[in-house]
Amino acid sequence: MTSDDHSPSTAGTIVGALAAGSVSAIIPARNEEAVIATCVESLARQPEIAEILVVNDQSTDGTANIVRVLMQKIPMLRLLEANDLPDGWAGKNHALWLGAQQAKGTWLLFTDADAEHKPNSAARALQIATEQSAALVSFSPEQITATWYEKALVPYIYLRLANRFSYDAVNDPKSPAAAANGQFLMIRRDVYDQIGGHSAVAGEILEDVAIALRTKSSGHCVWFASGKGIVRVRMYRSFEAMWQGWKKNLYRLMGGTPWTVVRETESSLPWIPFLLLLAGWKYPFLLFIAVLFLIARQTSYGLDLARNQYPFSLIFYYVPAVVLYVGVLWASYRSHASGRIEWKGREYSIPAPRAVK
């Protein structure tokens, strides 16, 4: 997504002093033993955060034990246990709702267990909330990519999302556009209660966007910005997890209709170079033109990467990025069309797309 005019910096001393101890951080955790300690420790270093609530969502690994060990050196840390998932609820939403009921802060910071917060993340969010009179502040985190498939797919998807969720439109009080990223979503407690909190979006797969929509439609300002230098995440640590994660979300993120799938496929695939390559079997000179067209598409992608603060060198992943994107988009559509999606060992029933009902 395009970067905004607010570069990361520490909040002013006055804002920081007024905000000290005003934030409750809530982390839903289901089998997060590999990342939970980093997230908790990065939050514990921030004076604006009065308490950290980890909601253990029936983990079967060592997540809860790691949190119990951390509690011995981090007094503000609490471990909550999620009970059986009620009908109609998504697991993450239920965990966040339970955490919010126990939180005491005037601001609620919902964040994922794989998020690593820079020392200024809460202060920066509070500063923006003050400057922009925002009831909800969300950052799209800096994405850490280690493997070839992460470097290919993750930046490509975020560039496509930038076309759909413009920071300027979301931040414009006159625009109905609203969006947020659940990896960092901070909302004023009274507003959260007013809109019904996560109980009002209990079964939503994109609960972050739903919360932002409810906040803005209630007359409150929403501020969405780049989180580069503020918070970063490595979303997926295996190809299977990456595929399942985007399969769960991508169809809805891109509009949630069969037509949007067709449109995204048509605009993503390099049709002209592909057709020229086929024609090149009969007319060899067309192979040269096909390569030129492909280089042009790749260069355009590189410029888009640079505008959105990604390394230009990721252009070399352009072809696998397109293939993976189209593949997972169609897989996401088929999953939603079946009315069932899977995530972290749970299966959820969801409404089928309108055109396939």
N, C-alpha and C positions, 0 to 999 in steps of 0.2 A: 504494500500500500504506500501511497505517496507520503513522504515525510511532512510533518507540520512545522509551523514556525517556532514551536517551543522546544528548543534544544535542551537535553537533560542537564540539569544543574541542581545544586542543593537549594532547598527552600530558604527564604530569608529567616533571620534569627527570630524576628517577631512572630512570623507564622509558625515556625517550629516550636517556639515556647508556648504559644497558645494551644497548639495541637498535641503537645506531649501527652501521651497516655490516652488518646481519644479514639484509638482504632482497635477493633477486635479482628484478628486475622483468623479465618476459618479455612481449614484444609480437609477436603474429602480424601480418604485414603483407602484404596482397595488393592492390596498386594503391591505396595510401593516401597518395599524394603531397600531397593537400590538407590532411591532418590530422596526419601523423606527427610533424612538427617540434614542434607544440604539445604533443603527448603526451610526447615524449621530454624536452623542456625542463621540463615541469611535474614530471616524476619526478626529473630531475637536481638539482633544488634541495633535495632531501630527504636529510638526513644518514643516515637509517636505511637508505637504498638504496645498496648497495655496488656494484652493477653493473646495467646495463640491456642486455638482449639483445633485439635486433630480429631476428626471423626472417623474412627475405624469402621469401615463398611464391610464387616464380615471377612476380613482378610484371612487367607490360609497360609501366609508366609510369616516372616519375622517382623512385619511392620509395627505391630503393637508393642513388641518387646523393645524395639529400637526407640520408640517414643518414650517408653517407661524409663529407659536408661537416660535419655535426654532430660527427662523431668527432674532428675536428681541435680542437674546443674543449671537448668533453666526454670526458675520458679514460676514464671508466667505461663508455662506450658501445661495444658490439660489434655487428657485423653478421654474421649467420649466413645461409647460403643453404640453402633446402629443396630437396632433390632431387626426382626424380619421385615422385608420390604412390603409395604402395603400395596394393595391392588391399585393400579393406575399411576404409580410413581416410577420414575426412573431412579436408579440407585444413587447417582450423584446428586440429584435434586433433593432426595430424601435426606442424605447426609448433610447437605448444606442447610437445609431447613432445621434439622436437629441442632446443628451448631449455632445457628442464628438464635434459636430459642434460649440458649445458654449464654449468649454473648452479652456483655455489659457496655460496650463502647458506643459512642455516638455515631461512629462510622463503622461499617462492616466491610472488611476486605476479604473477598472470596478469591482464592488462588488455588492452583493445582499443585499436587505434590512434586511435580517435576520442574517447578519454577524456581529459579535462583534469583533472588532479589538483591539488587545493588543497595548500598547503605542509604541511598536517597529515595528509594521507591515510594514509600508511604509519604514522606515529606513532600515529594514532588507532586503526588496526587492531591494532597491537601492544599498545596499552594495553587494548583490549577483550579481546584474547587472554589477557593476564595476569589481568585482573579476572574473566573468565568461565571461565578454564581451557579455552579453545576452541582446537581444533587447526585450525579453518577459520573465517575471518572474511570475510564478503562484504557489500558494500554495493550497494543498488539505486540507481544514480546519479540525480542530479537531471537531468531531461530538458529539453533546450533545444528549443523548437519555434518555427520562424520562419514557415512558410507555413500557409495555412488548413487544408490537409489534415493537417499534423503536429499542429496545435492540436486538430483534431477527433479523429483516430484514436489518437495515442500516449497521451494521458491516459486516454481511455476504456479502452483495453486494460489499462493499468496498474491501473485501478480494478477491472476484472474479475479480474486476477491477484491483487489484494489479497484477494478473496473466496476464492481457491483456496490461496494460500500466505500464511498468517498468520505474521507475525514471531514472535508469542508461541508458536505451535505449533512452529515450526522451532527456536526457541531453548530449548524445553523438552526436557531430556534424556530424559524419560519418554515423549515423543511420538515416533512413528515418522516424523512429517513432516520432510522435509528439502528445502531449496532453496538456490540461490545464483544470483548473477548474474555471468556471465563477464566483464563489463566491469570488475569489481573482485572478484577472488577470491584471497585470500591463505591459503596452507596451509603447515603445518609440513613441512619436507622429509622427515623420517623417516616421517611419516604418509602423505605422497604416495607414497613408495616402497612402504610397507606395503600400500596399497590397489591397487597396480599402475599408478598414475598414469594418464596419458591412453592408454597402451597397452591398459588394461582397458576403456576406453570408446571405442575407436578409431573406430567407425562411428556413434557417437551424434550425433544432430543437436543435442540439448540436453545437451551434455557438462557444462555447469556444474551442472545439477540432478543428473546421474548421478554426478559427483564428490562432491557433497554427500551423496547417498544412500549411497554406498559408505563415506564417512567416518563418517557417523553409525551405519550398521549395523555398523561395526567397533568401536563402543564409544567413539568420540571425540565431543566436543562441537562443535556447529556454531553459529555466531552470524551471523544475517542481520539487517540493519538498513537504515534509510533512509540514503542517502548525501548528503542535502541539506547543502550547505556543505562537503562533503568531496571529492566527485568529480562531474563533470557530463559529459554527452555530448549531441551532436546525432547521433542514430542514422542518419538518412537525409537526403540532400540533394536528392532528387528523388522524385517520386511513384512512378516505376517502381521505384526502389530500395526505397522503403518498402513497396510492395505485395509485391515479391519476398521481402523480408526476413520479413515477417509471414506470408506464404504458406508459407514454409519452416518456421516455428516454431509458429504459433498452434494448429494442430490438436493437436500433442503437448502444448503447454503447458496446454491446456484439458481434458486427460484422455485424448485419443487414442482415443476411441470414437465411432461415429456417434451414439450416444445423447447424448453430451455436446454435440455440434453442435446437435442438435434442442433440447436443454434451454437452451443458451445463446441460440439464436435466439428461442425462445419467451419467455425472460425479458428479452431486450433490446428486442425490437420493442414499440412502444406500441400493442398490439392494440386496446384499448378506444377510444382517440381515433380510430384509423383506422376502426374499424367505425362509430363515431358519425358521422364525416365522410361515410362512404358513405350512411348512413341520412339524413343531413342534406339530401340531394338531394330527398327526399320530405317530410321533416319539418324545416324550416329551424331550428326552435328547438334541435334537436340539434347544430347546428353550434356554437352558443354553449357547450353542455356539452362538446363535443369539445375546444374551445380551452381550457376550464378544466382538463380532464383532462391535456392536453398541457403546460400551464403547471405543473401539479402535478408531472408527471414531470420536467420540466426543472428545477424548483426542487429536487427531491430529488437530482437529479444534481449541481446546484451545491453543495449541502451536503456531498455525498460528496467532491466535488473539494476543498472547503475542509478537510475532515477529513484529507485526504491531502496537504495542503500544495500544492495547485494553485490558481491564481487562480480565484476564483468567477466571473469574467467569461467563463470558457470555457463556461459554460452555453449561450451563444449558438451554440455549435457542436454542440449536442446532437443535432439531427436528422441532419446529415451524419455525425456520429460513429457513430450507430446504423447508418446505411446502409452506411458503409464497413466497420464491424466485421462485420456479418453477411455482407457480400460477400466479404471476405478470409478469413473463417472457413470459408465454404463452398468457396472456391477452395483453401484449405489442405487441407481434407478431400479434395477431388477429386484434388489432387496426390498426397497420400499413398495414396489408394485406387488410383491408377495404379501405385504402387510406384516412382515416379521424382520427384525434386525437383531443381531447378536453383538454383545460387548462385554468383555471381562467376565465371561462365564454365565451371562444372563441373556435371556431372550425376551424381547419386548414386542408387544402387538402395537402396530401403528396404523393410522388411516392410510389406505392405498391412495396413490395419486388420482386426481379427479378423472382423468381421461381413461383410467383402467378400472374404475368402479363398475 
